[in-house]
Each structure stands twice: as structure tokens, then as C-alpha cells.
Amino acid sequence: MRFSRRRYSAFTLVELLVVIAIIGILVALLLPAVQAAREAARRTQCVNQIKQFTTGCLNHEATLKYFPTGGWGWDWVGDADRGFGIDQPGGWIYGILPFIEEQAKHDLPKDGNPKLDTQPQLQGARDMLVDPISILYCPTRRSGQFKNTGKVVRLANNSMLNTDGGGRAVGRSDYAINAGDLTIHGGQRGPSSIASVELGTFEKAWLVNSKIGLVNPDHDDYNNPNYLKLTGISFQRSEVAIRNISDGTSKTYLVGEKYLNPIDYETGKDTGDNETWCTGHNNDNFRVTAAPPLKDTPGFEHGGIFGSNHDSVWNVSFCDGHVETVSYDIDPLVHRYNGNREDGIIATQ
């Protein structure tokens, strides 16, 4: 009887180790490319979100003949019963909701009476704050899941609204509108009550005394020759129109990414990120070009400037509707001029 012998080929241990090493090298070479592709996709999504905000602002201007107002201050959120313009306590994002197909969310804090706050209206406002629109968050930075900040804000007839909302977190925004090229601190708290607004007793405490940003001379913090006029597109009680942009719409910022301290992405402790997405004029939703844009830097807090968590660049739109990806190395003067709608200087990069 004969027995046939079959010879089987197999990897030696050395050959197997070589193959594993080659695979590891290929993965190491491909990983940066994959990460770069993912970041490019996230940056494109960010640009698209800014484009949506910009379209909403331009539709607002085309319909009402002025860009969305800056509202009253960080103590106040949007009230659908108070319409648009200087009588609206909510900020610019709230103002454009009807113009970006978010009419239902805009109407949540509504009861048909601008001087009366019913419990359904208060609950609607709370639901709006804790359930923000999805385009508020840059995908490179964060998901929008925040810890509860426990903010208390005012709605219409001085009703105090605790935004805890049953333990749900309050929404915040990664995007801000251009408030000009002057340092404006963090904005204002706003009036203590709706009555003080309607009786005119709060007039001397407003940051500005005109719809186009003339600084109130009776405002103690701004009795300074450097504070003559807010020069941006939206700020406290503003009604800035395209006709007020003498530098040209293609040379003036509209909406851009805001700088944040990455340590506090989800804590609400950054002073430029501790209010809700619907509040009036404050540095959470309004930024200036007095200082250059920066990449998010751990431990460094600067609540007044533009920036992002993208490597090397940040995204911003202009008042003619186009969006640009701009380097952090942009000339500081060019950046500052782009924030001023009427400085008479057409800056070129």
C-alpha cells in the first residue's frame, strides 16, 4: 500500500510579522488622509450651515427692509407676539427662524398677547430653548449635547423662565453675527421689565440710542471717544439695512464661526458661551472684529472674537451672501475693516 504525502505551504512567524508590519505602515499612512477627508466634509457642512443662516438674514432684510435685530440683552429671549425689529427682545437667530423654514419653532413662545405670559407660552419658550435647531453646531467642534446651565431668562411681561426644563440642557450656538469692529464687552443684560421699556424709563440704560448704532451718551460704560457708533450688522435694538452698508455688501462680514475655549465646549462656563441661542445682544451670539480670529485654544478664554476649531481656517459669510474660508493669518486690519460696514476703507486681502 502506498501513502501519498501532501505538502502544505504556510506562513512562517517571520513572514506573518512582516505582513502585520506592512499593514500597520499602510494604516499609518492612510489615517491622516482619512482624517483630512472627514475634516473637509465637516468643514463643508459648516459652510453650508453658515449659508443657511446667511440666506435667512438676507430673506429677513428683503422682507422687512433691515437685517435681524440684536434684541435687548442676555436676560431676554424671543417672544413671537412682539414681532420683529426694536420691539423684539430675542436675538438675531430667533428673528430669522421664519426665514429658514422654522416658523413652528419661532411660534412656540406665543399666546397672542405681547403683554401677557401664559403658562403654555412659557412652556413653549422653554421647549424652544432646550430643543434648538440642528444647524447651530459646528460638526468639528461639538454635537450640541450640553450640561444643564440652569439659566434664568426673561420673556415678555417680565416672567422669569428657568431654562432647566426638567433637567434638559439649554441649546447654545457655534455661530455669531457681526456686531462691528469696536470692543463692546459682553453686551447688556437688558431692561428689568417690559414696563420700563414701554414707559421709556429704561431709555438711558440702552447701549445705543438709534437703530443704526449711535452709542447712548448717557450710558456710563461707553462715555469714551472710542465708542461712537456700533458698526456691524446686528446689535442691541438694531435695524440695519443694506443701504447702511456703504463699504459694499461683498466686503462686509455677516455671520461667522465664533471662538471658544475647548475645555468648556459642554460646560457653559465660557463667558462667550453661557447663554441660550435665542437671547438678545450678548457675546454668545454676537462677535466683533476688534481682534484677529483664533483657533480654539485650551485654557484661553476670549468671548468677543471670531474663530473656530478648524485647523488653519474659519468660515464666514458676507452681506452679499457668499461664504469664504478665511485663514487665521488674515491681516488684522483687513479683518477689522471687514467688520465695519461704513469705515470707507475697502480692504483687500
Secondary structure, 3 states (H helix, E strand, C coil): CCCCCCCCCCCCHHHHHHHHHHHHHHHHHHHHHHHHHHHHHHHHHHHHHHHHHHHHHHHHHHHHCCCCCCCCCCCECCCHHHCCHHHCCCCHHHHHHHHHCCHHHHCCCCCCCCCCCCHHHHHHHHHHHHCCCHHHCCCCCCCCCCCCCCCEEEECCCEEEECCCCCCCCCCCCEEEECCCCCCCCECCCCCCHHHHHCCCCHHHCCECCCCCEECCCCHHHCCCCCCECCCCCCCCCCCCHHHCCCCHHHCEEEEEECCCHHHCCCCCCCCCCCCCCCCCECCCEECCCCCCEECCCCCCCCCCEEECCCCEEEEEECCCCEEEEECCCCHHHHHHHHCCCCCCCCCC
